[in-house]
Amino acid sequence: MTDGQSAASPVPSQDAEQAGPAWVKSERQHRREAELRGRARRSISIATASTIVVVVALVIGITSSPGWPRVRETFLSPEAFVAALPDVLRGFLLNIEMFLVAEVLILVLGLLVALVRGLRAPVFFPLRALAVVYTDVFRGIPTILLIYLVGFGIPALQLQGAPSDPVILGVIALVLSYGAYVAEVFRAGIESVHPSQRAAARSLALSHGQTMRHVVLPQAVRRVIPPLLNDFASLQKDTALVSVLGPLEALRQAQIHKDLDFNFTPYLVAALLFIALTVPMARFTDHLAARAARRRTGGGTA
């Protein structure tokens, strides 16, 4: 450093001179940002106030109704809640087990049916027809009715090696029902891939199987993850329908406790357990859908 230079005023380098002066927000930009922050604070305040008013109005309206004391005693009994919680929670673990096993089988079955429906060679016509019949029939049968048909029909056939465990029969019914829905979800995802993708793959001498495996399916699966998660949220709730066959899952345990003291609070316990599992899954689905929307519009990366 020379005598004519000060430590507080260094000589600007050549790179700094070429870069030019640093960008500084204008006064108008500062006012605009402050206005936006003010609007955001006002919006949050209004939303919070309106939410509090609605919640207070609902609480007052419900608690002031003539039948509220009876409802509180029948549906919101702390003693019945504590007494039923261990058994209902143990039954809910069975619901989770059925859900996890059925989910894997549904994914496999749905993908296979969707791939079969995409086979265009004439020799595969019987398989395509069978896949169409399967999706049409099992989407048309209510899930609880299908559980009755499978749960009581298969044991009635007295076939050698046929399962008789109500949990296994319930899982089979759920797989047959939801497999038809998931197959259509996969098929929609496969058909959403632009034909040019297949044409480009075939121009590279890829076979039909290689094209589906390396080009079409990766794109299709990414696109159908949000609707698949919606289906699995419904599947988690529908595992309670298996209670009609007798296994001691959450709903069945709640029904047993209800029959003991004629109090419906155990049903509330089961409902809260299902909510605790379903709501996070729903929020995760919304997150994936929003991320996919941002990716399509170029607003972000996935």
SVG drawing of the C-alpha trace seen along z (x, -y; Angstrom):
<svg xmlns="http://www.w3.org/2000/svg" viewBox="-83 -11 87 91">
<polyline fill="none" stroke="black" stroke-width="0.4" points="0.0,0.0 1.4,-3.4 1.4,-6.5 -1.3,-8.1 -3.7,-5.2 -5.8,-4.9 -6.9,-1.6 -10.5,-2.8 -10.5,-3.6 -8.9,-0.7 -8.2,-1.1 -11.0,0.7 -9.7,3.6 -10.1,3.9 -12.7,6.7 -14.8,4.4 -14.6,1.6 -15.7,3.9 -18.6,5.3 -20.0,1.8 -21.9,0.4 -23.8,2.8 -27.6,2.9 -29.5,1.0 -33.3,1.2 -35.1,-2.0 -37.3,-3.8 -40.3,-2.7 -39.3,0.9 -39.0,0.6 -42.4,-1.0 -43.9,1.8 -42.3,4.5 -43.6,2.8 -47.1,2.6 -47.0,6.3 -45.9,7.2 -48.7,5.1 -51.2,6.8 -49.9,10.2 -50.2,9.2 -53.7,7.9 -54.7,11.1 -53.3,13.3 -55.1,11.2 -58.4,11.3 -58.1,15.1 -57.2,15.7 -60.0,13.5 -62.6,15.0 -61.5,18.6 -61.8,17.7 -65.3,16.3 -66.4,19.4 -64.9,21.8 -66.4,19.9 -69.8,19.8 -69.7,23.5 -68.7,24.3 -71.4,22.1 -74.0,23.5 -73.2,27.1 -72.8,26.8 -76.0,24.8 -78.1,27.3 -80.7,29.2 -79.1,32.6 -75.5,31.6 -75.3,33.2 -76.5,36.5 -74.0,36.3 -71.1,35.4 -71.9,38.4 -72.4,40.8 -69.6,39.8 -67.1,37.9 -66.7,39.9 -63.1,39.6 -63.5,42.8 -64.7,44.8 -62.0,43.2 -59.2,44.3 -60.7,47.8 -61.1,48.4 -57.8,46.9 -55.4,49.9 -57.6,52.4 -58.6,50.1 -54.9,49.2 -54.0,52.9 -56.7,53.5 -55.5,50.4 -52.1,52.1 -53.9,54.9 -55.5,52.3 -52.0,51.0 -50.7,54.5 -53.6,55.2 -53.0,51.8 -49.3,52.4 -49.7,55.9 -52.7,54.9 -50.9,51.8 -47.9,53.8 -50.2,56.3 -52.5,53.6 -49.6,51.8 -48.3,55.1 -51.8,56.1 -52.8,52.7 -49.6,52.2 -49.9,55.7 -53.5,55.0 -52.6,51.6 -49.7,53.1 -51.9,55.9 -54.5,53.4 -51.7,51.6 -50.7,54.7 -51.9,54.2 -50.9,57.4 -54.0,59.5 -52.6,62.6 -53.1,60.7 -56.8,60.0 -58.0,62.6 -55.7,61.0 -56.9,57.5 -60.5,58.6 -60.0,60.2 -58.3,57.1 -61.2,54.9 -63.8,57.3 -61.8,57.3 -61.6,53.5 -65.3,53.0 -66.6,55.7 -64.6,54.9 -65.0,51.2 -68.7,51.7 -69.0,53.8 -69.1,51.9 -66.1,52.7 -68.1,53.9 -70.2,56.2 -67.0,57.6 -65.7,58.3 -68.9,60.2 -68.6,62.2 -65.0,63.1 -65.1,63.5 -68.0,65.9 -68.0,67.2 -64.5,68.7 -64.8,70.7 -68.2,71.9 -66.6,73.5 -64.5,75.8 -61.7,75.8 -58.5,77.6 -55.9,75.0 -58.3,72.1 -57.7,69.6 -60.1,69.4 -58.5,66.7 -60.8,63.6 -57.8,61.2 -56.4,62.9 -59.8,63.0 -60.4,59.3 -57.0,58.4 -57.9,60.4 -61.1,58.5 -59.4,55.1 -56.7,56.1 -59.4,57.1 -61.4,53.9 -58.6,51.4 -56.5,53.2 -59.1,52.2 -59.0,48.5 -55.2,48.4 -55.0,50.2 -57.0,47.3 -54.7,44.8 -51.6,46.5 -53.3,46.7 -54.1,43.0 -50.5,42.2 -49.1,44.5 -51.4,42.9 -50.4,39.4 -46.9,39.9 -46.7,38.3 -46.5,40.8 -43.3,39.0 -41.5,40.6 -42.4,44.1 -41.4,43.2 -38.1,41.8 -37.4,45.0 -38.3,47.2 -36.1,45.2 -33.2,46.2 -34.1,49.9 -35.6,50.4 -38.2,53.1 -41.7,52.6 -40.7,53.9 -37.6,51.8 -39.5,48.7 -42.1,49.3 -39.4,50.0 -36.9,47.2 -39.0,44.5 -42.8,44.7 -43.1,46.2 -40.7,43.8 -42.6,40.8 -46.0,42.4 -45.3,43.4 -44.1,39.9 -47.3,38.4 -49.7,40.8 -48.1,40.7 -50.6,38.1 -53.8,39.9 -52.2,43.2 -51.7,41.7 -55.3,40.6 -56.4,44.1 -54.2,45.5 -55.7,43.0 -59.1,44.4 -57.7,47.9 -56.4,47.2 -60.0,46.2 -61.6,49.2 -59.5,51.7 -62.2,51.1 -64.7,52.8 -63.0,56.1 -64.5,56.0 -67.7,57.5 -65.7,60.8 -64.8,60.8 -61.1,59.9 -60.3,57.8 -59.2,54.7 -59.8,51.1 -63.5,50.8 -64.3,54.3 -62.6,53.5 -64.5,50.3 -67.7,52.1 -67.0,54.6 -66.3,51.8 -69.5,50.1 -71.6,53.2 -70.1,53.6 -71.2,50.2 -73.5,48.8 -71.2,45.8 -70.1,44.7 -66.8,43.0 -64.7,46.1 -65.8,45.2 -64.3,41.7 -61.1,43.4 -61.0,45.4 -61.9,42.3 -59.0,40.3 -56.5,43.1 -57.6,43.2 -57.4,39.4 -53.9,39.4 -52.7,41.7 -54.8,40.3 -54.3,36.6 -50.5,36.6 -50.8,38.8 -53.3,36.3 -51.0,33.4 -48.1,35.3 -50.3,35.9 -51.0,32.2 -47.3,31.4 -46.5,33.8 -49.3,32.4 -48.1,28.9 -44.5,29.8 -45.6,31.6 -47.6,28.4 -44.6,26.2 -42.5,28.6 -44.9,28.4 -45.1,24.6 -41.4,24.2 -41.8,22.7 -39.4,25.1 -37.8,28.4 -39.0,31.7"/>
</svg>
